[in-house]
Amino acid sequence: MIGTVIAGTNNFFSVECQDGVLRSCSIKGKKIKTDKDFYNPLAPGDSVEIEADSLSEDKGQIISLLERKNLFLRWNVKGQKPQILAANLDYLVLVTTPEEPPFRPRFIDRCLIQAEEQKIQPIILINKFDLPGAGDPDFVSRVQNWEDLGYTVQKVSAKTGEGLMDLVELLADKRSAFVGQSGVGKSSLINRLNNDVILKTGSLSKKYGRGAHTTTKGTLLNINLNEAFTGGLQGRKAQIIDTPGIRRFMLNEIPAENVGLYFREFKPLLGKCKFGASCSHTSEPGCKILEAVYSGVISEDRYESFKNITEEIKTGDWRD
């Protein structure tokens, strides 16, 4: 029968099967046939074919992986392989904050690149919008720039409930993965969206303003949406994959020379530089990207992000 991977580590996975039973499944032969070598063979959201155990109703074996619609992944330094965080998504929800922990726009820009590469629709979700940092001019400018580029930006507060009704309208009947740095409040948001889901939440480090890793492995949650945010409608549901907090997100299989392809504001100008496709967009005369930066068509912040990410790919020196 067919099932959906809920969570798992190593060779054992929780699979919600089409007969309604949640089974603990091992991989038959201990290896899944895929076209690439991944750090983890399966991820929350994967569809698999399983063979139920004839002696135990809550056990089975995974026979094969069904074709993926998309996957969200990063480069895993420890394993020196791509690591899949979630599969078969409708939305990638990139959770950030104006402060506590500090705002990291380049982290979001990296995730946007990986989402664009996989053709997953991203949502930039700004939690803790009730904090004073939400009024900081640099923060406001960066968020406005994302909105001007056509990205969906949602401003919410897990603490006050601000903006959660609009968020529920987006998430209802969809499968989304919540991705963000430690401490941005992914688990707190999920707790507010569904009173039945109680996820462990952590406090920020006083020294560094960073969060502890309270979610240790990705898990697909089938949640009943909180009626307080559905206008009183009962039975509205959503699937949310809660991923572990990420301090350093490293892009996977994006060549340095291709970074510009994933910056929406660059696309209309690529190939039109004096040196054509060989232009690095850093110092060449007749570069249309640089001209757009100088004229204010492309924001300096996003251009700096482009340069930094390109350099990180070249050197392998990734920053927070």
C-alpha positions in Angstrom: 0.0 0.0 0.0 1.0 3.7 -0.3 2.0 5.8 2.7 3.4 9.2 3.6 6.6 9.5 5.7 5.9 11.5 8.9 9.4 11.3 10.4 12.4 9.1 10.7 16.1 8.6 11.4 18.6 6.2 9.9 16.7 3.2 8.7 13.4 3.5 10.6 10.5 5.8 9.6 7.0 6.5 10.8 4.7 6.1 7.8 1.0 7.1 7.8 -0.6 4.5 5.5 -3.6 4.7 3.3 -5.5 2.4 5.6 -5.2 4.9 8.4 -2.6 3.0 10.4 0.7 4.7 11.5 3.4 2.1 11.0 7.1 2.0 12.0 8.8 0.9 8.9 12.4 -0.1 8.0 13.7 0.1 4.4 13.7 -3.2 2.7 17.3 -4.0 1.8 18.3 -1.0 3.8 18.7 1.2 0.7 16.2 3.2 -1.3 16.8 3.5 -5.0 17.2 7.2 -6.0 18.9 9.1 -8.8 21.2 10.9 -6.3 23.1 10.0 -3.2 21.5 11.9 -0.3 22.5 12.2 3.4 19.1 10.9 4.3 17.2 8.6 2.0 13.7 9.8 3.0 12.2 12.9 4.4 8.8 14.1 5.9 6.3 14.3 3.0 7.8 11.5 0.9 5.3 9.1 -0.6 6.4 5.5 -0.4 5.2 2.0 -1.2 5.1 -0.2 1.9 4.6 -3.9 2.6 2.6 -4.4 5.9 4.0 -6.8 8.4 1.8 -9.9 8.6 2.5 -10.4 12.3 2.3 -6.9 13.6 -0.2 -4.3 12.4 1.9 -1.3 13.3 5.0 -2.4 11.5 6.1 -2.7 7.8 8.8 -2.4 5.3 9.3 0.4 2.7 9.7 -1.1 -0.7 10.1 1.9 -2.9 10.0 5.7 -3.1 7.4 7.3 -5.3 8.3 10.2 -7.6 8.7 13.5 -5.8 7.0 16.7 -6.9 9.7 18.7 -5.3 12.0 18.6 -2.4 13.7 21.2 -0.1 17.2 20.5 0.7 20.6 21.9 1.8 24.2 20.8 1.7 25.1 18.8 4.8 28.7 19.6 5.8 29.1 16.7 8.2 28.0 14.1 5.6 29.3 16.0 2.6 26.0 15.2 0.8 22.7 17.0 0.1 20.2 16.6 3.0 16.5 16.6 2.3 14.4 18.6 4.8 11.0 18.1 3.3 9.3 16.7 0.2 6.2 17.3 -2.0 5.4 20.8 -0.8 2.8 23.4 -1.7 4.6 26.1 0.2 8.0 26.7 1.8 7.4 29.0 4.8 10.6 30.9 5.7 10.2 32.0 9.3 12.3 35.1 10.4 12.1 37.8 13.0 12.9 41.5 13.3 14.8 40.7 16.5 15.3 38.0 19.1 17.1 36.3 17.3 18.6 39.0 15.1 17.2 39.6 11.6 19.2 37.6 9.0 18.0 38.6 5.5 20.8 36.7 3.7 19.6 33.4 5.3 16.2 34.1 3.7 17.8 35.0 0.4 19.7 31.7 0.3 16.4 29.8 1.1 14.6 31.7 -1.6 17.3 30.6 -4.1 16.9 26.9 -3.2 13.1 27.3 -3.3 13.3 28.9 -6.8 15.6 26.1 -8.0 13.0 23.5 -6.9 10.0 25.6 -8.1 8.5 25.7 -4.6 6.3 28.7 -3.8 8.0 30.5 -0.8 6.2 32.5 1.9 8.3 34.8 4.0 6.7 34.7 7.5 7.9 37.4 9.9 7.1 36.3 13.4 7.4 38.5 16.6 6.1 41.5 14.5 5.0 43.0 17.8 8.6 43.7 18.8 10.1 47.2 18.5 12.6 45.9 15.9 9.8 45.7 13.3 10.0 49.5 13.0 13.7 49.6 12.3 14.2 51.4 8.9 16.7 48.8 7.6 14.3 46.0 8.4 11.3 47.8 6.9 13.2 48.5 3.7 14.4 44.9 3.3 10.9 43.5 3.8 9.4 46.1 1.4 11.9 45.0 -1.2 10.8 41.4 -0.9 7.2 42.5 -1.3 8.1 44.6 -4.3 9.7 41.6 -6.0 6.4 39.7 -5.7 7.2 37.5 -2.7 4.3 36.7 -0.3 5.2 38.2 3.0 3.1 37.5 6.1 3.6 39.5 9.3 2.4 37.7 12.5 2.9 37.3 16.2 2.6 33.9 17.8 2.4 35.8 21.1 -0.5 38.2 20.3 -2.1 36.2 17.5 -1.7 39.1 15.1 -1.9 38.1 11.4 -2.7 34.4 12.2 -6.1 34.5 10.5 -4.5 35.5 7.2 -1.8 32.8 7.6 -4.4 30.1 8.2 -6.2 31.1 5.0 -2.9 30.4 3.1 -2.0 27.1 4.9 -5.5 25.5 4.9 -5.6 22.3 2.8 -2.0 22.7 1.8 1.3 21.0 2.8 3.9 23.5 4.0 7.4 23.2 5.6 8.4 25.7 8.2 12.1 26.6 7.9 14.1 29.1 9.9 17.0 29.7 12.3 16.8 28.5 15.9 14.7 30.7 18.1 12.4 32.3 15.4 9.4 30.6 16.9 8.4 27.9 14.5 7.1 25.6 17.2 5.3 28.5 19.0 3.5 29.4 15.8 2.4 25.8 15.2 1.2 25.6 18.8 -1.0 28.7 18.2 -2.3 27.4 14.9 -3.5 24.1 16.5 -4.3 23.6 20.2 -3.9 19.9 19.8 -0.2 20.1 18.8 2.1 20.7 21.8 5.6 21.1 20.6 8.5 21.9 22.9 9.6 25.5 22.7 12.9 27.0 23.8 14.2 30.3 25.2 16.9 32.4 23.5 20.5 32.3 24.7 21.0 35.6 26.6 24.6 35.8 25.4 24.0 35.3 21.7 20.3 36.0 21.2 20.0 32.7 19.5 17.6 29.8 20.1 18.3 26.3 21.2 17.5 23.4 18.8 14.1 22.3 20.3 13.1 20.4 17.2 15.7 17.7 16.6 14.2 16.1 13.5 11.7 17.0 10.8 8.1 15.9 11.5 5.0 16.1 9.3 2.1 17.3 11.4 -1.5 16.8 10.4 -3.2 19.6 12.3 -6.7 20.7 12.9 -6.6 24.5 12.5 -7.5 26.5 15.6 -11.1 27.8 15.2 -10.0 31.1 16.7 -8.2 31.8 13.4 -10.7 30.1 11.0 -13.6 32.5 11.7 -15.2 29.7 13.8 -15.2 27.2 11.0 -14.7 23.6 12.2 -12.7 20.9 10.6 -10.2 23.0 8.6 -6.9 21.2 8.3 -3.3 21.7 7.2 -0.1 19.7 6.9 2.9 21.4 8.4 6.4 20.0 8.3 8.3 21.3 11.4 12.0 21.3 10.5 14.9 21.6 13.0 16.3 25.1 13.5 19.1 25.9 11.1 22.0 28.2 12.1 23.8 28.0 8.7 22.0 27.2 5.5 24.3 26.1 2.7 23.0 25.9 -0.9 23.1 22.6 -2.7 24.1 22.2 -6.4 23.8 25.9 -7.3 27.0 26.9 -9.2 28.4 30.3 -8.4 27.9 31.6 -11.9 24.2 30.7 -11.8 23.2 32.6 -8.6 21.9 35.6 -10.6 19.3 33.3 -12.3 17.5 33.0 -9.0 17.3 36.7 -8.2 14.0 37.8 -9.6 15.1 41.4 -10.2 18.2 40.2 -12.2 16.4 38.0 -14.7 15.2 40.7 -17.2 18.8 41.9 -17.5 20.8 38.7 -17.7 22.6 38.2 -21.0 22.3 41.9 -21.9 25.6 43.0 -20.4 28.5 44.1 -22.7 30.3 40.8 -21.9 27.1 38.7 -22.2 26.8 35.6 -20.1 30.4 35.8 -19.0 29.8 38.9 -17.0 30.3 38.4 -13.3 28.3 41.6 -12.4 31.0 42.9 -10.1 33.2 45.3 -12.0 32.8 44.9 -15.8 32.0 48.0 -17.9 28.6 47.8 -19.6 27.2 45.6 -16.9 23.4 46.0 -16.9 23.1 44.7 -13.3 25.5 47.3 -12.0 23.7 50.0 -13.9 20.5 48.9 -12.3 22.1 49.0 -8.8 23.5 52.5 -9.4 20.1 53.8 -10.7 18.2 52.3 -7.7 16.3 49.7 -9.8 18.0 46.9 -7.9 18.4 47.5 -4.2 22.0 47.7 -2.8 21.1 45.2 0.0 20.0 42.5 -2.5 23.0 43.2 -4.7 25.3 42.7 -1.7 23.5 39.5 -0.9 24.1 38.3 -4.5 27.8 39.0 -4.2 28.1 37.5 -0.8 26.3 34.3 -1.7 28.3 33.9 -4.9 31.5 34.3 -2.9 30.3 31.8 -0.3 29.7 29.2 -3.0 33.2 29.8 -4.5 35.1 29.7 -1.2 32.9 27.3 0.9 33.0 29.9 3.7 29.4 30.2 4.7 28.3 32.7 7.3 25.2 32.8 9.6 
